[in-house]
Amino acid sequence: MSSWWRPFAAMVWKDVTVELRTGQRVAAMGGFAVLAGILFNYALAPTGARPQDLASTLIWITIVFAGTLGIGRTFELEEENGAFAGVLLAPVARDALYLAKVVSNLLLVLVTLVLLVFAFTLFFGLDLGRSPLMFWSSLTLGAIGFVGTGTLFAAVTVRSSMGATLLPVLLFPVLVPVIVFGATSTSRLLAGLGADQVAGPLRLLAAYALVALGSGAVLFRFAVDDG
């Protein structure tokens, strides 16, 4: 069992340490999220639309675009330096490698989510409703499904000649359920509805997250192994 956990923990620690030193991905993702909040604030002002009514959809669209910026670079550093080939030659379970990348990407996305919600609260006067815990649960479940799917597709595209350019083309159609169920649950919560009104979308988000992680752990080896 330690042969699975040690490489998993080492890979997560390495990714987190590199990000803390460079801050490249979290700066790009967080900066995009905050700037999107500012732009939405000024873009909606002339229309007379209440930002609160659109906040749920805007949050999910922003996190998908911001998250794709960071997830697209999941394997680029190792690939550029040739280190990723060395990792694949090591006796490391492919599912451990995949889940380690998922965890490190999820941490980045959650940090971005905090910045995004803060920006929307600041500019739109966003009220998280009667159940802030349910609101954050919805965002977290959606983030897990998004990261689980995005990490797999990032592995598929990293060796492509199109690179990160191809990632949104493959990823966005698969994320439709996340955006639909996520926006449904958060919009109901922001409208002040109770937890019983969002139980259905939350269960669907959880099911998507489990399917994304399970299929990613199984298919990851085919994305990274040659032949």
N, C-alpha and C positions, 0 to 999 in steps of 0.2 A: 504493500500500500504506500510506503514511503517513496518508492520509485515513481509514483504518480504525483504525490503531493509536493515533493521537493522541487522538481522542475516547474511545476505549476506556480508555487510560491516564488521561486527565483525569477521567473519570467514576469510576474506581476510586479515584484519589487524593482526589477530592472526598468520596466516601462514607467513606473511611477517616479523613480529616481531621475530618469532622463527627462521626464516632463517637468519635474520640479527645478531641474537645472536650466533647461532651455525655455520652458513655458511657451513654446511655439504653437502647439495645437490648442491649448486652452486659451491663449491670447486671441488666436484667430476665431475660435468658436464663440468665446465670451464677447469679444468685440463685435462680431457680426450680430449676436443676439441683442446686445444693448443698442447698437445703431439701428437695427430693424425696429425696435420699440420706439426710438426717437422718430424715425421716418414715418412709421404708421401713425404716430400721434399727430404729426403735421399734415400728413396726407388725408386723414379722415376729417380734420377740422373743417375744411370748406364744404364737405358733403353734408354736414349736419348729422351724420350717423353717430350714434353713441358708441364709443370704443368698447364699453362694457359688454355690449351686445355681440361684438365681433371678437372679443378677447380670446375666447376658447379656440376658435379656428386659427387666429393669428398666432397663438402660442404654439400650436402643433405644426403649422407650416414653418414657422421660424426655427423650431428645434430640429425639424427634419433637414432643412437647408444648412443650419449651423453644424449639426452633428455630422453631416456628410463631409463637410470641410475637414473635420478631424479624423473621421474613420477612414477617409480616403488615403490617409498617410500612415495607416496602421503598420504596414509592412515595408514602407518605402525606405526607412532608415536602414533596416537590416539588408534590404535588397541592394541598395546603393553601395554599401560597404562589403557586400558579399558574405555578410554574417548569417543571413537567413539560410543559405545553403549548408553552413556548418551546423546550425540548429537542427536542420532536417536530418543530417547525418548522425546526430546524437541519438542515443536510445531513449527518446522521449515520446510518450504516447501522444498521438496527434490530437486526441480529444483534450488532453491536458493543455497542450499548446493553444488550441482554439479557445478553450474556456478562460485561460489566462489573459488572452487578448481581449476577450469579451469583458472580463472584470476591469481591466485597465481602461478600456474604452467607456465602459459604463460609468466609471468614476468621473471621467472628463465630461460626459453628457450630463451627469447629475450636477456638477459644478456649473455648467452652462445653464441648466434649468433654474438653479437658484438665482443666477444673475438675471436671467430672462424674466422670471416672475417678479423680482425686485424692480426691474425696469418698468414692467407693465403696471405694477402697483404704484410706482412713482408718477408715471406719466398719465395713466388712465384712471387712477384712483380705484384700482381693482380690489374688490371685496371677495375673499375666498369662500364666502358662504358660511353655512352653519357647520360644515364638516371639513375643516382644513386638512385633517388627517386623510379623509377619503380623497380629497383633491390631490394631495401629494402621492397617495397610493395609485391613483389613476395615471399620473405622470410617470411614476416609477415603473409601473407595469408596461406602459407604452414604451418607455426608454429601454427596458430589457428586451422587448420584442424587436425594437428598432436596431439596437446594438447587436443582438444575436444574428439578425439577418444581414446587417451591414458588414459585420466582421467577415462573414463567409464570402460575401461578394467582393470585399476588398482583397481577399486572398485570390479570388478568381481573376481580378483585373490587374493585380500588381505586375504580372509578367506580360501583360498585353501591351502591344505597341501604343495603344490609346491611353493606357494607364488609368489615372483617376478620372479622366474625361468620360470613360465608359461606365464608371460606377453609378452615377445618377440614372443613366438610361436603363440599367438592369435593376437598380434598387427601388426606384420610386413606384413602379407599378405594383411591386410586391408589398409595399407599405400602405396601400389603400385601406386595408382593414384596420391598421393601427390608427390612421388619421380619422377614419369614420367613427370607430368605437371610442377612441380617445376624446375626440371633439364632442361626441354625444354625452359622454359621462361628465366631462369638465363643464360643459355648457349647462347641464342640469344642476350641477353643484353650485356654479356661480349664480344661477337663478334662484338659489335658496331651497331647492328641493332636498328631500331627505335621502338617507342612504339607501332606502328600499327602492328608490327610483333609478338608482345607478347600478344596482346589483348585477343586472343583466350585462350591460356593457363592460363592467369590470371583470366578470367571469370570462367574457370573450377575449378581453385583453390578456388575461392570465393564460387562457388556452393558446392564444397566438404566441405568447412568450415561451411557453413550454414546447410548442411545436418548433419554433425557431431555434431554440437551444438544442433540442434533441436532434433535429435534422442537420443543424450545423455541426454538431459533434460527430455525426456519422459521415457527412459528406466532405468535411474539411480535408481529410486525407486525400481525396480524389482531386481537390483543388490545388494542393501543394506538392504532391508526389508526382514525379515524372514517370510516364509509361504506365 
